Amino acid sequence: MDLVADPDAWLSRLVLQRGLALVYLLAFLSALREFRVLAGEAGLTPAPALLRRISFRQAPSLFHWHYSDRLLAGVARLGAALSAALAAGLADAVPLPAAMALWAVPWLLYLSIVNIGQDWYAFGWESLLLEAGFLAVFLGNDEIAPPTVTLYLIIWLVVRVELGAGLIKWRGDPCWRRLTCLFHHHETQPMPGPLSWYFHRLPAPLHRLEAAANHITQLLLPLGLFLPQPIASWIALTVIVTQLWLIASGNFAWLNWLTVLLALAAVDGALAARHLPLPAPPADQPAAPGWFTATVLAVAALCLALSHRPVRNLLSPRQRMNVRHNPLHLLNSYGAFGTVTRLRHEIVLEGTDDPTPDESTVWRAYEFHGKPGDVHRLPRPFAPFHLRLDWLMWFAALTPRHPRPWLRALVSRLLQGDRATLRLLRHNPFPDRPPTFVRARLYRYRFTNRAERRTTGAWWHRTPAGDHLPPQGPPPAG
């Protein structure tokens, strides 16, 4: 690989940039769909209240100058439009400085949203998207050969994602070292997918093999991405296959899809192009102009300086998972599932139109798009789209005796029949008028076994586990 430019990486850059633009597009569409309800002016955790408590330096965001739901929607629409244009190849049709600006704008817009999104945007893949989006600004376009330094920065990002996930598992739950975590994980993960039932029912030796393969891929191989070709390509393909396995077995928003794209930075694009029916590479890819090379080297120096915190975290026996070390979400620490839950609890929101609920009251359940509810409903594939409300419902169930304040606010919205809130749900059992009471009921969920599945047709078996939030009625008049 040339120390300055790598013309053979044109295909890797092409797929990485177009794929990243599509992830940006989904992220902005998700904000357009959910942000008003979750964190808008009258949201479950209002962003304006946060903006009054924090400074621009603590959380850089365009919304420090002004926040309104209309402005948020405008920012999300602009980000979605630019992302779609980048996915269609606009950056390759304009001069290099304009291409850099086109990539910088979505990063700035999404940073502005994430930094006021609170718990709804506190996921590791939000920081991963921002870090990847920042590096994409310095990948160049068809005017120049892909800059080697930027490709190495992206590989370093993949290394931190993989090592962070591997080390947090090895240091965390003992079941990872015993190779038994996957006896539980497919059933108890935040949002199972349509194949999760089948993964859970794999024989125990295969679950042990899954865990062992995970350790090999995340602990032993990542630094090999820096090795010469074709070794780096084979290691990158191993990372990609592992991520595809995770995509098949669960719903982790864009975490795995984005990791697949980033791993392409270590793949020998010329080798891939020779074996795939693809168009010819750009005819002329000269070295980058001096100002661009100087900019990339300055960015690399910045990233090197900022790397000490994630490296220190990786080496620490008290490693933390998914930490942003600066308000720009650059050079973050990553990780996943340092602890695996053994039992699955679900919070099911139920309402009634009975004016005085008692033991004979019939309660009807609200259904979510992604989280388990109806035991006969096969979990749906939603990744790489992110259903933030569904994810936070899973986190809320981890503390079954301590309802989150936002959950109480959600129940209040259901009692009001708030249409924007109801649009985030799959099924509203009270289409004509709001219920008189809503409760949050706790259930213990587990996947059915094969005999139960044949007999009942259900994917889940559930048993009541008490109230998470007792019946809530409308506020007293006056």
Secondary structure as GFF3:
##gff-version 3
##sequence-region A 1 478
A	DSSP	three_ten_helix	7	9	.	.	.	ID=ss1
A	DSSP	alpha_helix	10	39	.	.	.	ID=ss2
A	DSSP	alpha_helix	47	53	.	.	.	ID=ss3
A	DSSP	three_ten_helix	62	64	.	.	.	ID=ss4
A	DSSP	alpha_helix	69	87	.	.	.	ID=ss5
A	DSSP	three_ten_helix	90	93	.	.	.	ID=ss6
A	DSSP	alpha_helix	96	114	.	.	.	ID=ss7
A	DSSP	three_ten_helix	118	121	.	.	.	ID=ss8
A	DSSP	alpha_helix	124	136	.	.	.	ID=ss9
A	DSSP	alpha_helix	148	171	.	.	.	ID=ss10
A	DSSP	alpha_helix	174	177	.	.	.	ID=ss11
A	DSSP	three_ten_helix	181	183	.	.	.	ID=ss12
A	DSSP	alpha_helix	185	188	.	.	.	ID=ss13
A	DSSP	alpha_helix	196	200	.	.	.	ID=ss14
A	DSSP	alpha_helix	204	215	.	.	.	ID=ss15
A	DSSP	pi_helix	216	220	.	.	.	ID=ss16
A	DSSP	three_ten_helix	222	226	.	.	.	ID=ss17
A	DSSP	alpha_helix	231	249	.	.	.	ID=ss18
A	DSSP	alpha_helix	255	263	.	.	.	ID=ss19
A	DSSP	three_ten_helix	264	266	.	.	.	ID=ss20
A	DSSP	alpha_helix	269	275	.	.	.	ID=ss21
A	DSSP	alpha_helix	290	306	.	.	.	ID=ss22
A	DSSP	alpha_helix	308	315	.	.	.	ID=ss23
A	DSSP	beta_strand	344	352	.	.	.	ID=ss24
A	DSSP	beta_strand	364	365	.	.	.	ID=ss25
A	DSSP	alpha_helix	388	397	.	.	.	ID=ss26
A	DSSP	alpha_helix	405	416	.	.	.	ID=ss27
A	DSSP	alpha_helix	419	422	.	.	.	ID=ss28
A	DSSP	beta_strand	437	447	.	.	.	ID=ss29
A	DSSP	alpha_helix	450	456	.	.	.	ID=ss30
A	DSSP	beta_strand	460	472	.	.	.	ID=ss31
###
